[in-house]
Amino acid sequence: MADVAEVVVYRGLLASVAKRYIVFEAYPVDTNDTITIGELTVLTGVTGATLYRLDTGALVTCTTTGTSNVITVTNAGLVDVPVVGIASGN
């Protein structure tokens, strides 16, 4: 289990609901790794996240707590997989 650094490729703000979102890449990702989204605050955290494998386009399962800026990869069997994701929060 490791914390994998993300590379932000796009930043956005949906002003009508005051939510920020980022699109990012992370590599290499294994099952049970974490991705800490530094641009979203620890206090309100990541309120939603979706990850996709860059090599196959398949959805990668993950969890967020809504009170932390950490995404945990829960998809079984991942070893050194490149992912792209989107995360929203404050």
C-alpha positions in Angstrom: 0.0 0.0 0.0 1.5 3.3 -1.1 0.3 6.9 -1.5 0.6 7.6 -5.3 1.2 11.2 -6.4 -1.4 12.7 -8.8 -0.6 14.9 -11.7 -3.4 17.4 -12.2 -4.3 17.9 -15.9 -7.4 20.1 -15.5 -9.0 22.3 -12.8 -12.6 23.5 -12.8 -15.1 25.3 -10.6 -18.9 24.9 -10.7 -19.7 28.3 -9.2 -23.4 27.7 -8.9 -22.8 25.1 -6.2 -19.3 26.2 -5.1 -17.7 22.9 -5.9 -14.3 22.4 -7.4 -13.2 19.5 -9.5 -10.0 18.2 -10.9 -9.0 15.7 -13.6 -5.7 13.9 -12.8 -3.4 11.1 -13.7 -1.7 8.7 -11.3 0.8 5.9 -12.0 1.7 3.3 -10.9 -1.4 2.3 -9.0 -2.0 -1.0 -7.2 -4.9 -2.4 -5.2 -5.2 -0.7 -1.8 -3.0 2.3 -2.8 -4.2 5.8 -1.9 -4.2 9.0 -3.9 -4.1 12.1 -1.9 -5.6 15.1 -3.7 -3.6 18.0 -2.4 -5.7 20.7 -4.1 -8.9 19.7 -2.2 -9.0 20.6 1.5 -8.6 18.0 4.2 -11.5 19.5 6.2 -14.3 19.0 3.6 -12.3 16.6 1.5 -13.1 14.7 -1.7 -16.9 14.4 -2.0 -16.8 12.1 -5.0 -14.3 10.4 -7.2 -14.1 8.1 -10.3 -11.1 6.4 -11.7 -10.5 4.7 -15.0 -7.7 2.5 -16.3 -5.7 4.3 -19.0 -4.6 1.0 -20.6 -8.1 -0.5 -21.0 -10.6 2.3 -20.2 -12.3 0.1 -17.5 -13.7 1.6 -14.4 -11.6 1.2 -11.3 -13.4 0.9 -8.0 -12.4 3.3 -5.2 -13.7 4.8 -2.0 -13.7 8.3 -0.4 -14.8 9.3 3.0 -16.1 12.8 2.2 -14.1 14.1 5.2 -10.6 13.5 3.8 -8.7 14.3 0.7 -7.7 10.7 0.2 -9.0 8.3 -2.5 -8.5 4.6 -1.8 -8.2 2.2 -4.7 -10.3 -0.9 -3.9 -10.3 -2.7 -7.2 -8.9 -6.2 -6.8 -5.9 -7.4 -8.8 -4.4 -4.1 -9.9 -0.6 -4.0 -10.2 1.3 -1.0 -11.8 -1.8 0.3 -13.6 -2.0 3.9 -15.0 -5.2 5.6 -14.0 -7.0 8.8 -14.9 -9.6 10.2 -12.5 -11.9 13.0 -11.6 -12.5 14.2 -8.0 -14.8 16.8 -6.7 -14.9 18.7 -3.4 -14.1 22.0 -1.8 
